């Protein structure tokens, strides 16, 4: 290639896009395609994959009662509860923090954001002290010795009726992640002149400011927060087992789709079956992302 050709190649827009395209293919597109291929095979990680067609998908929807009755329903319920509530909490806290002075805002933002960078094992250790199943557990001690409501300690972590609600509470506590930071940045970057012009035009209270100026002005951040909430909730795994003490949760309470895929992939070494589960999860996440784009995406 001559000097003119090299200069033209360096100035080409494809040259600037190439690094991102290469990383996207290697880290996202290729693993997804490999998972889709393996989902049509029997693969035990030792022998070569054997093509079996749709058998994995047929087995999942006709014979896997744990997936249909526990993993799928728990994941959808968990996402529907934690996703929207965590999303709304992120917006409310971001808006409230935007009203306080800069130094105090930074400290509060770090405090609110820090639980989201804590792993499920560390989170479980913190919350197991509160929900411990003996008299040393803070909640049991409060209910027995302060209020006198119960006579014997409640086994919060070993009771299927309690474990899933506790899991939701813990997840909400740690849901202020990247979506929260994006919303905080969005609120802070809204042009103040919009509020001043609205006040001159007769806008009377904060609620009108939120619904007519704040939310419409930060739609990109709202969309990003919604996408992160969806991905975060559907990709959650391991929290129920960590709360239950490192074992499978009782009666599969809090058992999620990713837990099910990990069980088949890394415990039973049925990678083809586990890949089929992850492909189903991918389709569910794509469907919910499309709903988010309909709600918060630009229509122009």
VMD Tcl script that draws the C-alpha trace (Angstrom):
set ca {
  {0.00 0.00 0.00}
  {1.45 3.39 -1.03}
  {1.58 6.51 1.13}
  {-1.68 7.87 -0.31}
  {-3.45 4.61 0.41}
  {-2.17 4.51 4.01}
  {-3.33 8.10 4.60}
  {-6.76 7.34 3.17}
  {-7.00 4.20 5.32}
  {-6.06 6.14 8.48}
  {-8.70 8.78 7.77}
  {-11.43 6.24 7.09}
  {-14.25 6.15 9.69}
  {-14.00 2.35 9.68}
  {-10.50 2.64 11.20}
  {-11.93 4.41 14.26}
  {-14.77 1.93 14.59}
  {-12.54 -1.12 14.12}
  {-11.27 -1.47 17.77}
  {-14.81 -1.34 19.16}
  {-16.10 -3.68 16.45}
  {-13.30 -6.17 17.16}
  {-13.97 -6.15 20.93}
  {-17.73 -6.39 20.34}
  {-17.25 -9.46 18.12}
  {-14.81 -11.16 20.51}
  {-16.55 -10.40 23.82}
  {-20.25 -10.31 22.92}
  {-21.19 -11.60 19.47}
  {-18.90 -14.65 19.45}
  {-19.90 -15.97 22.95}
  {-23.58 -15.53 22.07}
  {-23.16 -17.44 18.81}
  {-21.20 -20.20 20.57}
  {-23.92 -20.48 23.24}
  {-26.60 -20.71 20.54}
  {-24.65 -23.45 18.77}
  {-24.05 -25.42 21.98}
  {-27.74 -25.16 22.89}
  {-28.47 -27.61 20.04}
  {-25.89 -30.12 21.25}
  {-25.08 -32.51 24.07}
  {-21.73 -31.31 25.45}
  {-20.16 -32.62 28.67}
  {-16.92 -30.55 28.34}
  {-14.82 -33.71 27.81}
  {-16.18 -35.21 24.61}
  {-16.91 -33.27 21.44}
  {-20.39 -31.70 21.20}
  {-23.03 -33.99 19.65}
  {-25.80 -32.32 17.65}
  {-29.23 -33.23 19.09}
  {-31.44 -30.56 17.53}
  {-34.15 -29.04 19.74}
  {-33.99 -31.75 22.42}
  {-32.57 -29.40 25.09}
  {-35.39 -26.88 24.53}
  {-38.04 -29.63 24.49}
  {-36.67 -31.04 27.76}
  {-36.66 -27.60 29.37}
  {-40.30 -26.83 28.53}
  {-41.73 -30.34 29.00}
  {-39.68 -32.09 31.67}
  {-37.78 -29.56 33.76}
  {-40.24 -28.79 36.55}
  {-37.65 -26.85 38.56}
  {-37.10 -24.48 35.65}
  {-40.79 -23.97 34.88}
  {-42.14 -23.86 38.45}
  {-39.24 -22.21 40.28}
  {-36.47 -20.64 38.17}
  {-38.66 -18.99 35.50}
  {-41.41 -17.77 37.83}
  {-38.95 -16.61 40.51}
  {-36.87 -14.72 37.95}
  {-39.86 -12.92 36.44}
  {-41.33 -12.08 39.86}
  {-37.93 -10.98 41.16}
  {-37.34 -8.77 38.08}
  {-40.84 -7.28 38.08}
  {-40.54 -6.33 41.78}
  {-36.87 -5.37 42.14}
  {-36.46 -3.81 38.69}
  {-39.23 -1.16 38.74}
  {-38.97 -0.40 42.49}
  {-35.17 -0.13 42.32}
  {-35.53 2.00 39.19}
  {-37.94 4.42 40.85}
  {-35.79 4.56 44.00}
  {-32.78 5.41 41.82}
  {-34.62 8.33 40.26}
  {-36.06 9.63 43.55}
  {-32.70 9.43 45.35}
  {-30.89 11.02 42.38}
  {-33.40 13.89 42.34}
  {-33.13 14.37 46.12}
  {-29.32 14.34 46.01}
  {-29.38 16.98 43.27}
  {-31.04 19.36 45.77}
  {-28.23 19.20 48.38}
  {-24.84 21.03 48.28}
  {-21.99 19.55 46.25}
  {-19.78 18.17 49.08}
  {-22.65 16.56 50.96}
  {-24.01 15.17 47.68}
  {-20.71 13.44 46.93}
  {-20.63 11.76 50.33}
  {-24.25 10.62 50.11}
  {-23.74 9.35 46.54}
  {-20.78 7.19 47.62}
  {-22.77 5.80 50.58}
  {-25.79 4.97 48.40}
  {-23.72 3.52 45.55}
  {-21.34 1.40 47.66}
  {-23.73 -1.58 48.30}
  {-24.02 -2.17 44.52}
  {-20.30 -2.92 44.22}
  {-20.47 -5.46 47.02}
  {-20.65 -9.09 45.95}
  {-23.58 -11.33 46.94}
  {-21.43 -13.25 49.43}
  {-20.45 -10.09 51.31}
  {-24.03 -8.81 51.21}
  {-25.30 -12.11 52.57}
  {-22.82 -12.00 55.47}
  {-24.06 -8.55 56.47}
  {-27.75 -9.42 56.26}
  {-27.38 -12.86 57.89}
  {-26.43 -11.06 61.12}
  {-29.76 -9.24 61.02}
  {-31.83 -12.29 60.03}
  {-29.92 -14.97 61.93}
  {-32.18 -17.86 63.00}
  {-31.25 -17.80 66.71}
  {-31.65 -15.32 69.55}
  {-28.44 -13.54 68.54}
  {-30.08 -12.40 65.30}
  {-31.04 -8.75 65.64}
  {-34.57 -9.19 64.27}
  {-35.32 -12.32 66.31}
  {-33.95 -10.61 69.44}
  {-36.15 -7.59 68.75}
  {-39.30 -9.67 68.19}
  {-38.69 -11.92 71.25}
  {-37.14 -9.72 73.91}
  {-38.34 -6.21 73.06}
  {-41.82 -6.63 71.54}
  {-42.60 -10.15 72.86}
  {-44.35 -11.08 69.62}
  {-42.76 -14.54 69.21}
  {-41.63 -17.23 71.68}
  {-39.10 -19.07 69.52}
  {-36.67 -17.70 66.91}
  {-37.84 -17.67 63.29}
  {-35.54 -19.49 60.86}
  {-35.59 -16.68 58.32}
  {-32.88 -18.14 56.07}
  {-34.18 -21.73 56.11}
  {-37.87 -20.94 55.65}
  {-38.93 -20.77 51.99}
  {-41.72 -18.31 52.87}
  {-39.21 -15.83 54.31}
  {-36.15 -16.35 52.15}
  {-37.49 -14.91 48.88}
  {-38.89 -11.66 50.43}
  {-35.58 -11.16 52.27}
  {-33.74 -11.71 49.01}
  {-35.86 -8.96 47.40}
  {-35.11 -6.55 50.28}
  {-31.37 -7.22 50.03}
  {-31.46 -6.74 46.25}
  {-33.31 -3.42 46.56}
  {-30.72 -2.29 49.10}
  {-27.97 -2.91 46.54}
  {-29.85 -1.76 43.43}
  {-28.38 1.78 43.31}
  {-25.76 0.98 40.68}
  {-24.79 2.54 37.36}
  {-28.41 3.46 36.62}
  {-28.52 5.60 39.77}
  {-25.28 7.39 38.84}
  {-26.55 8.02 35.28}
  {-29.78 9.50 36.62}
  {-27.86 11.69 39.08}
  {-25.73 13.00 36.20}
  {-28.86 13.54 34.13}
  {-30.61 15.58 36.83}
  {-27.51 17.70 37.47}
  {-27.02 18.49 33.77}
  {-30.53 19.82 33.10}
  {-30.40 23.44 31.95}
  {-31.50 25.61 34.93}
  {-32.98 28.18 32.54}
  {-35.75 25.69 31.73}
  {-36.96 25.83 35.34}
  {-36.74 29.65 35.38}
  {-38.69 29.94 32.13}
  {-41.30 27.49 33.43}
  {-41.67 29.52 36.65}
  {-42.28 32.68 34.59}
  {-44.87 30.80 32.52}
  {-46.78 29.83 35.66}
  {-45.36 26.48 36.84}
  {-46.32 26.38 40.49}
  {-44.70 23.39 42.31}
  {-41.95 20.75 42.27}
  {-44.24 17.99 41.03}
  {-44.91 19.92 37.84}
  {-41.15 20.53 37.46}
  {-40.47 16.79 37.74}
  {-43.14 15.66 35.27}
  {-42.87 18.48 32.70}
  {-39.14 19.32 32.77}
  {-36.96 16.86 34.73}
  {-38.18 13.54 33.30}
  {-38.53 14.73 29.64}
  {-35.04 16.32 29.83}
  {-33.27 13.15 30.98}
  {-34.86 10.46 28.82}
  {-31.49 9.03 27.68}
  {-30.42 8.55 31.31}
  {-33.83 7.10 32.15}
  {-33.48 4.62 29.29}
  {-29.97 3.68 30.39}
  {-31.18 3.17 33.96}
  {-34.07 0.98 32.75}
  {-31.76 -1.18 30.63}
  {-29.27 -1.59 33.49}
  {-32.10 -2.47 35.90}
  {-33.42 -5.15 33.51}
  {-30.00 -6.67 32.87}
  {-29.06 -6.51 36.56}
  {-32.20 -8.24 37.83}
  {-32.30 -10.96 35.15}
  {-28.59 -11.72 35.61}
  {-28.82 -12.00 39.40}
  {-27.67 -15.28 40.85}
  {-26.31 -16.87 44.01}
  {-27.93 -14.57 46.56}
  {-30.49 -17.08 47.83}
  {-27.83 -19.77 48.27}
  {-25.53 -17.30 50.02}
  {-28.31 -16.26 52.41}
  {-29.19 -19.91 53.08}
  {-25.60 -20.64 54.12}
  {-23.88 -21.67 50.89}
  {-26.25 -24.50 50.02}
  {-29.16 -24.76 47.60}
  {-32.06 -22.71 49.05}
  {-34.90 -24.68 50.72}
  {-37.62 -25.71 48.22}
  {-35.69 -23.72 45.58}
  {-36.92 -20.44 47.11}
  {-35.22 -17.60 45.28}
  {-33.83 -20.03 42.67}
  {-33.26 -17.95 39.51}
  {-32.59 -18.82 35.85}
  {-28.88 -18.04 36.14}
  {-28.69 -20.30 39.21}
  {-30.30 -23.05 37.12}
  {-27.83 -22.52 34.26}
  {-24.87 -22.54 36.65}
  {-26.17 -25.74 38.25}
  {-26.34 -27.59 34.93}
  {-23.20 -26.01 33.49}
  {-20.70 -26.09 36.36}
  {-22.09 -28.78 38.67}
  {-23.52 -31.35 36.24}
  {-21.31 -30.31 33.28}
  {-24.23 -30.40 30.83}
  {-23.07 -27.38 28.87}
  {-25.52 -27.87 25.99}
  {-28.50 -27.84 28.35}
  {-27.07 -24.86 30.27}
  {-26.53 -22.99 26.98}
  {-30.18 -23.54 26.03}
  {-31.23 -22.01 29.38}
  {-29.01 -18.96 28.78}
  {-30.43 -18.51 25.26}
  {-33.95 -18.48 26.70}
  {-32.80 -15.90 29.27}
  {-31.29 -13.81 26.47}
  {-34.61 -13.78 24.59}
  {-36.47 -12.71 27.75}
  {-33.99 -9.86 28.38}
  {-34.26 -8.70 24.75}
  {-38.06 -8.65 25.02}
  {-38.01 -6.52 28.19}
  {-35.38 -4.21 26.65}
  {-37.69 -3.62 23.70}
  {-40.43 -2.61 26.14}
  {-37.99 -0.14 27.76}
  {-37.15 1.39 24.38}
  {-40.86 1.79 23.67}
  {-41.34 3.62 26.99}
  {-38.22 5.81 27.16}
  {-36.71 5.81 23.66}
  {-36.82 8.82 21.38}
  {-39.76 8.67 18.97}
  {-38.36 11.18 16.45}
}
mol new
graphics top color blue
foreach p $ca { graphics top sphere $p radius 0.5 }
foreach p [lrange $ca 0 end-1] q [lrange $ca 1 end] { graphics top cylinder $p $q radius 0.2 }
display resetview
